[in-house]
Amino acid sequence: MSEIFGTPVGQALLRVGSLDQVARVDRFVEDDGPARGARRFRVVNGGGFEFDVHPDRALDIGAATINGIPLAWLSSTGITRPDAYEPAGRGWLRTFGGGLVTTCGLDTFGPPADDEDGVSGMHGRIGAVPARVTEVTVTPELITVAGDVRQTGVFQENLVLRRRITSRVGSTSFTIEDTVTNEGESVSPHMVLYHVNLGWPLLDAGTVIDIPAASVTSRDPDAATGFNQRAEIGEPKAGTREQVYIHTAGDERVARVTNAARGLTFTLRYSETLPAIFQWKLTATKHYVLGLEPANTPEIQGRAAARTNGTLPRLEPGESRTYVIEIDVSAA
């Protein structure tokens, strides 16, 4: 049985007037700025772990804290309502609010695409599609938020993401289980990437990154210059350029980020259906962020490159594929 703050759930429930005192899902509607009108759920799980779910951004995860300590990097754009999304070119960056998990896909990720499957902006459109929420439940054992997110258009793809987010009461973890189904009448390209964005104070000088992998390569010359320091986080420095590394998953499908000075360890686990994990390291001022990005193809240069290199996943009509990521945090 689960524990809440070191007390078995059954005993804890004798000491509170309602489970809501320690574990709940609070629901909000934003009332100002670029997020006005968007829904937000705050999950409080009774273990000192709290995180926001954004139903109008594909049920992605926004701000998150452990014992009040922030974990996610949040950008200057904020997490906006979906109609603020700019689909063309690199417009995705105009509403990339960061947050703990941003979903990219479902038919492309990486650079903008203009190929036989049409024109798509950077990182695809799924992260700006509102969900139909199908479940929000809190029991003494488990908190669940679930919904369906449909990426479709007339004469276009018809891909449905069915997402289920669960967190055990009293834990310091949650799991996202996604099933993507092609409900269209023709085969569809299918690329998905989970953009997990970590920030200060988890990131700091002395923070260490551990990603067991079968192989690691640099995306470009900027990354190559820092290859031997890719597992380290230094002080923020103005003008620092991003460095991206492509890790081919090994037997242990995990990535860990440890800040020993603060007693924090962040662990990301990902399913076998995600054969690669990209590492986005940026230690500039204001853009002081580490991205851990499990993906269903190792092709980081986008859909056209994946097709050329024979690494473009596809979904046949009626076919489904399931992906799982688990996030766990420990704090001393």
C-alpha positions, 0 to 999 in steps of 0.5 A: 500500500502507498504511503503519504508523507511516511504514513500508510494511506489507510492510516493517513485517511483517518487523520484528514477530513478528505483525501483532497487535503493531501492528494487531488487534481485542481482545475483552473482556467487561465484568465490573462495574457497569452494563456487566457482561456486555456485549461490547466490541471494541477496534480498534487500527489501527496508525496511532495511532488506537484505538476501541471497538466495542460489539456489544451496543449495535448495534455503536456506537462508544464511546471513541476516541483518536488518539495517546492523546488522547481524542476522544469525550465520555463521559457519567456513565451509562457505556456500559451493557449493553442490558438497562439501557435504559429505553424509555419517554419520555426514559428513553434519557438514562439510558443515553446513554453518549455515545461517538463514534457512537450510532445513533438509530432505526430508526423514529423519532428525536428526542422520544418518539412516540405516534402511529398507528405506536405508542409509541416512546421518545426516539431510538428503540430500535436503539442498545440492541439487541445485534448478531449479529456476522458478521465480525471480520477483520484483514489487513495492509490492512484491519480489519473488524467487521460484524454484523446488528442486528434491530429487531422484535417480534410484530405490529411492525416488522421492520427489519434493520440490517446494519453494516460498520465498516472501518479501513485499517491504518495510517490515522487513519480508519474508515468505517461502512456501514449497510444497513437493510432492511424484512423485514416485511410492511407499510410501515414508518416509517424514521428514522435519525440518527448521534449523533457526540459529541465532547469535551475536549480536542478541544473547548476554547476556540478550537475551531472548527466548520465545517459547509458547508450550504445553509441553517441554522436554529435549533431553538428560542429558546435556539439562536437566541440563540447563532446567530452563535456557533454555530461557536465553542466557549468555556469550560465554564460551569455552567447553559449550555443546549443549542443545536441547529441544523439544517443542510441539506446542501450540495454538500460533505457534511462537518463539521470540528472544528479545535483548532489549539492542539492540532493536532487536526482531526476530519472527518466525511463522510456520504452523500447518503442523509443530507440533513441534519446537526444540530449539538448544542452544549452547553458546560455543566460536565460536559456539555461536548459537541458532537454532529454528527448526520447524519440521513435527514430534516431533521425534528428534532421526531420522527416525528409532526412528520415525518408532519405535515410530509411528511418521514417516510421509509418503507421498503416491504416488502423495500426497503433503504436504505444510509447511510455515514459516514466519520470521519478525524482528523489530529493534528500 
